């Protein structure tokens, strides 16, 4: 699930970074105090640019060789690049046991080294030593556990912070996120609504709320949440995209198309937008319009498997089988192991009365993905038509095992058993068919007119 944060990961360090980078280019002053260098090192770390962070640290230690805080940053860099033991050795040698960042780093290192009890003890000591700012301390602790995907413990700390300050929006965002990860969607919804009650103009909260509803397949509430987010920021392409997807799921295809089209001048790739629009038209059974937009998508992205299969399906629906074959074969060239593409190929071949090649295509599809009851039944039907009754029975039974609700499946099994001279089994399945379809006996006799009516108790 895509999630938006309530705050920027960048601090107010833009001017400082510009000054530092101008210095590196030989166009600026070369002195920075310790706090400035700490900011520069942290900035590059947050950006994932560990090499630049390390270079800034080395420069800082040349200017301030006695700075213990800069030496601590080395441990932070080691943590970022996975050198946990090196980070631990540095932190273990630091005497400032009450330094906030040092303690946080020690907790993170201990967790990564599998020493969770020691980390927990240190975290609890940290909380016990403070009487103020508990919410932000628990938030920092939670970040550590979230980074290790330990959402249960992160949640525990966040709940402590929430009791101290129930209006810390940054904390509430992380609290909602942890609930999401623990699949407690009701609590996540409740938490996002708390954020909205505090500040109803946070589009990120509305977006995340919509995302939860989307995952829960409550698409009506999802659309409502996305609409609130868009009322705050109408140019948010991700929210517009998700709203369009939700409308599609609600089968409001015209509205979905309108929303997709509003994205054309935003950040979403045009070939994707055309694909979504085409799928909407296909669902509306407007196959010519669907083909038009699939073709637009294909023009922009020539190796577009979904567009090729979409066009093939539309031509299948229009019963233009030769055209369908052209596109589905191109799709298979791109993704040979796409089992559904082989099914579409088989259907096009059947439309052209090429039963032999259609059977080969169906069998290829089953070899890739055996769990296809409809395809198994289609194979069985071909075998029945070619009087290969024993083989047909095998495929009917395989399909029935996967999905006993297939239409007429019991009747077809009854016929196949009759054709293979297993009268008792035929009677058993015919009786099952009669429960579901009052015309089952009539249909059976149309297919098997020589059946002994006395033996079957007709």
C-alpha positions, -999 to +999 in steps of 0.1 A: +000+000+000+013+035-008+015+057+022+022+094+025+040+109+054+027+139+073+060+157+073+090+163+051+120+141+056+142+172+049+149+197+076+156+234+070+191+227+058+188+236+021+209+268+024+235+250+044+238+222+019+241+247-009+269+264+010+287+231+016+283+220-021+295+254-033+326+249-011+332+215-027+331+231-061+357+256-049+333+285-048+326+291-012+340+295+024+355+263+039+346+267+076+316+250+092+310+245+129+303+212+145+265+215+145+265+225+108+286+194+099+263+172+119+234+185+099+253+180+066+262+144+076+226+136+086+212+152+054+232+129+031+224+099+053+186+105+050+190+108+013+208+074+012+240+090+000+263+073+024+295+081+004+288+119+005+279+116+042+311+098+049+331+125+030+314+152+050+323+135+082+359+131+073+360+168+064+344+176+097+369+156+118+397+175+101+382+207+113+371+194+147+392+164+156+381+164+192+344+163+185+328+133+201+295+140+184+311+138+150+328+106+160+294+092+169+282+100+134+307+075+121+288+048+140+256+061+123+272+057+089+284+022+097+248+013+107+235+027+074+259+005+054+254-026+075+287-026+094+269-032+127+299-045+147+320-015+137+292+008+148+289-011+181+326-008+189+325+030+184+294+034+206+307+011+232+337+034+236+317+065+240+315+078+276+285+101+271+259+077+284+233+104+287+237+117+251+203+113+234+216+103+200+242+079+214+216+060+234+193+058+204+221+045+182+230+019+209+195+007+210+194+003+172+228-015+172+217-039+199+185-048+180+204-054+148+229-076+168+200-097+181+203-084+217+167-073+220+164-076+257+194-052+262+179-028+237+145-029+255+161-023+288+180+007+275+148+021+259+129+018+291+157+034+311+156+062+286+119+068+292+122+065+330+149+092+330+126+117+312+096+135+325+090+157+294+088+153+257+078+116+262+058+116+230+087+125+208+111+101+226+087+072+220+084+083+184+121+081+180+122+047+196+093+035+174+112+046+143+140+022+153+117-007+157+097+001+126+129+001+106+134-034+118+098-043+109+090-050+146+056-032+145+044-048+178+070-032+199+069+001+179+032+002+187+038-003+224+061+028+225+037+049+204+008+041+227+029+053+256+036+086+238+000+089+227-011+089+264+014+117+271+003+138+241-027+127+221-023+155+196+011+147+183+003+143+146+036+128+136+032+101+162-004+095+152+007+089+116+032+062+127+006+047+151-018+044+122+009+029+100+017+002+127-020-007+130-020-011+092+010-034+092-006-054+120-037-057+099-058-038+124-076-017+099-103-005+122-078+010+146-059+025+117-091+042+105-098+054+139-063+069+142-065+086+108-098+101+118-082+114+150-055+131+128-083+146+106-101+159+137-069+177+147-062+191+112-087+184+085-065+200+059-039+172+059-044+156+025-020+128+035-043+117+062-073+116+038-052+097+012-040+071+037-076+067+050-087+061+014-059+035+010-072+015+040-107+015+027-094+005-007-076-025+008-108-034+027-126-032-007-149-005+008-145+015-024-173+039-017-157+052+014-123+051-004-137+075-031-150+098-004-116+100+013-098+106-020-122+134-028-114+151+005-077+148-003-082+162-038-103+191-024-071+201-005-047+193-034-064+189-067-031+183-085-022+152-065-018+126-093-014+096-070-047+104-052-065+109-085-051+076-098-063+057-067-097+074-070-100+062-106-091+027-096-118+028-068-144+040-093-134+012-116-139-013-088-173+002-082-181-004-119-186+033-124-166+031-156-176+064-171-165+083-140-133+062-139-125+072-175-131+109-167-107+107-137-081+088-156-082+114-184-076+141-158-042+125-152-029+129-187-010+162-179+003+150-145+031+125-135+015+092-145+030+076-177+005+082-206+007+046-218-005+035-184-034+059-184-044+048-219-043+012-207-066+020-177-090+039-200-091+010-224-098-015-196-127+007-185-142+008-220-137-030-223-158-035-191-185-013-207-184-036-237-174-006-259-148-027-277-140-003-305-132+025-280-112+000-259-091-010-289-085+026-297-070+033-263-051+000-261-036+010-295-026+043-280-009+026-251+008+002-275+022+030-296+038+046-265+050+012-251+055-013-278+064-042-255+031-038-238+017-073-229-014-060-213-023-038-243-018-067-267-039-091-247-065-064-242-068-059-280-069-096-286-098-100-260-118-072-276-114-088-310-125-121-295-157-104-281-163-089-316-158-125-331-130-112-353-108-141-346-081-136-372-073-101-358-074-115-323-048-142-332-024-115-346-023-097-312-023-126-289+006-142-307+026-110-303+017-110-266+029-146-262+062-136-278+067-111-250+055-134-221+056-170-232+047-183-197+015-162-194-011-190-190-041-168-197-026-157-231-026-193-242-062-196-233-071-166-254-051-181-282-071-213-279-104-194-280-094-176-311-084-208-328-117-224-318-134-194-334-116-203-366-125-241-362-088-250-356-097-274-328-064-294-329-042-263-324-067-250-298-062-281-278-025-277-279-028-241-267-051-252-238-027-279-228+002-254-229-018-231-205-025-260-181+012-270-181+020-235-169-008-232-144-027-264-136-052-247-113-077-236-141-110-254-138-125-236-168-096-245-190-097-281-178-134-282-187-127-267-221-101-294-228-126-321-217-152-307-241-129-309-270-121-345-260-158-353-259-163-339-294-135-361-307-149-392-289-119-395-265-143-402-236-118-416-211-095-386-215-125-362-213-136-379-181-101-373-166-102-336-173-139-332-162-130-348-128-099-326-124-120-295-131-147-307-107-122-312-079-110-276-083-145-261-087-177-281-082-198-251-091-189-251-128-221-250-149-233-284-160-202-301-147-221-330-130-241-335-162-209-337-183-193-361-159-224-383-160-222-383-198-185-392-198-190-420-173-219-433-195-196-432-226-170-452-208-196-478-197-196-469-160-234-468-155-234-466-117-211-436-116-231-420-145-263-424-125-246-409-094-235-378-112-268-375-131-287-374-099-264-346-086-270-328-119-308-331-115-307-314-081-292-283-097-310-284-131-345-298-137-337-302-174-306-324-167-324-357-177-336-342-209-301-329-218-286-362-209-309-381-232-302-356-260-265-364-257-270-401-249-303-411-267-295-448-264-294-448-226-316-475-210-344-454-194-353-483-170-317-487-158-316-449-151-350-448-135-361-420-159 
